Amino acid sequence: MPTVYLKGGDSVQVSLENLEDYLNENQERIEIRRKKLRRPPIDNATVSTSSK
């Protein structure tokens, strides 16, 4: 089940069937969080630039 984080530090798990309705009804209470993607750094020395 997806977790919805609320302002004030609370969190709620909502079933997928009810998620859209819950999000629409509780927009003012939902906390927006951004998650950084952790990708490995690209090493330019190992990237192949040759074409056949």
DRENDRENPA-950713 format. One line per 10 residues: number of its first residue (from 1); their letters; for each residue x, y, z of C-alpha. Coordinates in steps of 0.1 Angstrom, whole numbers, plus 2048, in hexadecimal, padded with zeros to 3 digits. Layout:
BEGIN
NUM = A = X Y Z  ... $
***
This chain:
BEGIN
1 = MPTVYLKGGD = 800 800 800  80D 823 7F8  816 83A 815  809 85E 816  81D 876 82C  808 890 83D  813 8B2 84B  81B 8AF 870  82F 88F 86B  813 876 869 $
11 = SVQVSLENLE = 811 85C 84D  7F4 847 840  7F3 828 82A  7D8 829 810  7CD 80D 7F9  7D2 812 7D4  7AD 811 7CE  7A7 82F 7E5  7C7 842 7DF  7BA 85A 7C5 $
21 = DYLNENQERI = 79C 864 7DA  7B1 867 7F9  7CA 87E 7E8  7AF 894 7D9  79C 897 7FB  7BB 89E 810  7D1 8B4 7FA  7D5 8CF 814  7E2 8B6 82E  7FB 8A4 818 $
31 = EIRRKKLRRP = 820 8AB 81B  834 8AC 7FA  855 89A 7FC  86F 897 7E2  887 87A 7E1  8A9 87C 7D1  8B1 861 7B8  8D2 850 7C1  8E3 847 7A1  907 83C 79F $
41 = PIDNATVSTS = 91E 856 78F  926 852 76B  94A 84C 764  952 85C 742  971 845 73E  95C 826 73C  941 833 725  945 825 702  943 83F 6E6  94C 829 6C9 $
51 = SK = 932 81F 6AF  933 804 695 $
***
